[in-house]
């Protein structure tokens, strides 16, 4: 199947410091991709760079193509059509993404005017329909509400409605359940999954919660220090990770069954991007490093069954028994 969106050798630097170091990735129509990794590894930067949302001081290189359209270096008018049109994005904090002094209906109407050309009563009717779709009760009355009059979960649903206003082919959900309680988290992720299936819409779920990714994503990309270190079908990754960093993330998760045991965290800390170690960036923290890791930078290579791994050690890790389907918590 032809890719809906392709990233090739995407690189980002701020004041000469690389934060994204040659990322390549394909997303197929209708699939759900999870992106995980510790904070600062480049998950959000990837999509902000692809959509031209980084500040001017950011230097972006490489390619990001949706269909036959190149996004890197594209003129603002083209990006305005793509953002919110073919690609929708749900940001981490709806409280800061929504305008506090504008009513919900007006903010939805603006998105509908820009991407569907709707105005007046037609825009209001469509805005109400979108609020109904995302499960906000008494939608007609909620159109007149301000963001502070809604709960955190309702504001997140408004953000989803705005992202759907342009009928996107790809929806990027950047930590869409941040600061929500567990029950609302499940509702929001179930809603996204339902919308994806109904619209054959691709979904990128950026999350620290490996349990949510395991349940809702077809494929997972694990990132570390601005690179993908492992990419695999979700079931394969959680059953038997190949990269020692991916294995470490799974071992750090608390178990819901069996006797209570101390957590097994990854030793060390994420490296400073201004002073990356020579060779493999994960090498100083890796329990399976070999001599070559100290001087040679690994590259993402095929590992069979639709998997790719960025590791110099050919020895696959042991199966991460007891993790698949029993994960919880924010451990990535």
N, C-alpha and C positions, 0 to 999 in steps of 0.2 A: 504494500500500500504506500502511495506517495505521501511524503511528509506534509503536514499542514504548515509547520513552521520549522525552519532549520537554523541553528546557530553554528557558526564555523569559526574556530580560533578567536573567540571573542575575548578581548583584553581591555582592562580598565586600569588606569593609573591616576592617582591624585598627587600632584607636585612631584612626579617622578617615582612615586611609590606604587608598585603594582598591587592591586587588590583583587583582580580577576586575571588569571594567568593561562589563557588559551583554552577556553571552554567550547566544546562542540557537542551538540545535542539535537536530536530530531524528536518532534512530537507529532503523532499521527492523529487524524480526525477522530474525535470521540473518545480518545483514551484519557486516563487519569494518571498523571505523573506526580509522584511525591518527591520533594527536595528536602533533605535533612542534613544536619551538621551543626556543630557548635556555633554560637553567635560570632559573627564577623567572618564567616568562611566564604561569603559571597553569594548567598542564595538570593537575597533581595536585590543586590547590586546587579545581578545578571539581567533581571527583567527591567529595572530602571534604566539600564544602559540600552537594552534592546528597544525600549519605547522612547528614548531621547528625553528622559526625565531627570538626568543627573545635572548638577551645576556646571557652569561653563568651564571651570578649572579642571574638570574631569577629561582625561584623554581616552577616547574610546576607539578601538581598532577591531577589525574583523568583520564578520558578516552576520546579519540577522534578516532572514528572508521569510515572508509569509506569502505563499503562492509565488509569483514572480516578482514581488515587490521588495526591494532592498530598503531596510529601515535605517541602517547606520549611515549617517550623513544625509538622510532624506530631508527635503525642505519642510519647514514647519507646517505648511498647509496640508501636505500629504500625511504627516504624522498626526495632525488633528483629526483627519478622517479615520486613520487606523486606530488610534487610541479611543476607546469607547465604542468604536464601530466594529471592526473585525476582532479586536482584542480588548476585552474588559479586564479591569483590575479592581480587586477588593483590598483596600489597605488595612494595615494592622489595627489602627485605632479609629473607629468611626467617630468618636467624639472630636477628634482633631480634623478628620477628613470632611465632615459635614460643616457647613457654614452655620454658626450658632444664631445668626440674626435673620436668617431666611427660613421661611416655612418649608416643610418637607415637600409639599406639592410644587412649590416654585423651583426647588432644586431638581426634582425629577423632570419637571417640564423643560428646564434648560437642556438636560441631556437628550430629551426627546426631540426638541427643536434642532439641536445640532446634528443628530444622527438619523432622525427619521423625518425631519421637516414638519413636525406637528406643532400646532399652536392652538391657543384658545381652548375651547371645550373639547376638541379632539385630543389635545395633549393631556387635559385633566382626566378624561375618561381612560386614556391609556395608562396614566400614572396610577389611577385607582386599580386598574386591572393588574398592574405589576405588583402593587401592594397585596392584592388578593392572592396572587401566585406565590408570593414569599411568606404568606401565612400571617399577615398583620390583621388583627380583627378590627372591624368598624373602619375599613380603609377610607371611606369617604370623609369621615371626621378627622382621621389622622393626617390627611393632606394639609389641613390647616394648623397642624401642631408644629412647634419648634423642636429641634433635636433634644433640648434639655427636658422636654416633657415626656420623652420616651425612655424606656429602659435600655440598658446596654445591648441586650439581645434584639430588641426592636430596632435600634439604630443600625445594628449589623445587618438586619434584614433589609432595611432601607438601602444600605450600601450595595447589597446584592441586587436589589431592584434597579438601582442606578446603573450597575454594571451590565444588567440584562437589557437596558433600554435600547441599546444599539444592535440587538440580536447578534452578539459576538460569536465567532467560530472558536475562540479560545478565551477561557476565563482564568485569570491568575489570581489565586486566593493567597494573600500574604498573611500568614498567621490569623486566619479569619475568626478564630475562637479565643483570641487573647482576652483575658480578664472576664471571661464568661464562666458561669458555673458549669459543672459537668453535664447536667441535664440539658442546658441550652446548647452546649457544645455539640452534643449528639444530634439535637434537632437541626442545627445549622449545617452540619456535615451531611446529614441525611437529605436535607433540602438540596444542597449542591449536587449530591449524587443523583437525585431524582431529576433535577433540571438538566444535568448532563446527558442522562439517558433519553429524556424526552426530546431534546434538541440536537442530539448527536454532537454535542459541544465538547471540545477538549478542555481538560481541567489541569492546571498546575497547582498543587497544594504545597505551599511552603510551611513547614511546621517543625517544632521541636518535639512534638508528641508522636513517638514512633508507633504507639498503639493505634492512633487515628490513621496514620499513613498506611499501616498494615491492613486496616479494615477497608479503606476507601480508595486505594490506589492500585492500578494495574502494574505499574513499574516505579522503581525508586532510583534516584540519583543521590549518592552520598557525597557531600562536598567537604573539603578540608583545605584551608589556606589558599582559597581562590581557584581550586581545581576540583573536577570530579575524580574521586578515587575509586568509586565502584558504581556501576549501573547494572541493574538486573531486574527481571520480573519480581514482583513483590514477594510471591510465595518462595521463590528460590533464595532471595536475599535473606529473608527472616529465618528460613530453615537452615541455610548453610552459607554464611558470608565468606567471601574470599579475601577481602582486604582486612588487615589487622585493625584498622580504625573502625570499619563497619562492625567487626566482631566486638571491639571494645564498647561501642555504643550499646549493643545488645546485652553484653554482660553487665553493663551498669544499670540495667532496668530492674526494678523490684519485682519479685515473683508474687503472684497472687495465690499460689498453691504451695503446699509443702511447708516444712519448718522455716521460720524466719531466719534469714542469714544477713550478715553485713553486705552492703552494696560493694560492688567491685569496680571502682572508678578507673578511668584511664589515667595513668600517672602523668605528671608534668602539666604544662599549660600550652595553650595555643601559641605558636610563635608570633613574634612581632613581625608584621609584613615588611618593616623597614630593615629587618636584620634576619632574613630567613637563613636557616642553616644550609651549608653546601649539601648537594645531593638531595635526598628525599626529605621533604618538609616534615613528614611524620616520623622520620628516623629516630630522633632523640627520645620519642615516647613509645617506640615500637618494641614489643617483646620478641619479634621474630626478625629483627634487622640482621642483615648480613654485611660483610665488608663493603660491598659495592654501594650500599645505601648511603655511605658517608661521602661519596664523591660523585655519584651518577644520579641525575634526575630521571625518575621513571616516567614513562609515557603510557597513556591509556591504550590497552591492547585487548583484542578479542579473547574471550575466555569460554566460548561455547554457549549454546542454549540462550542466545540473545544477551549474553553478559559481556561486560567490559570491566577491566580492573587495571588500576594504576599502581603496580607493585613490581619490584625487581625479584622478589622471592616467589618462585614457582610453586611452592608448597601451599596448597589450599588449607585454609583453617579447618579445624574440626567442626562438626555440626554444632550449631548453637542450640543444643537441645533444651526444650522447655521454654523457648521464647515465643515461637509462633503461636498467635492467637491468645496469648496470656500476658500481653504487655500492657503497661500502664505508666502514667507519669510523664513528666517533661524532662527526659534524660538526654536529649540530643544537644 
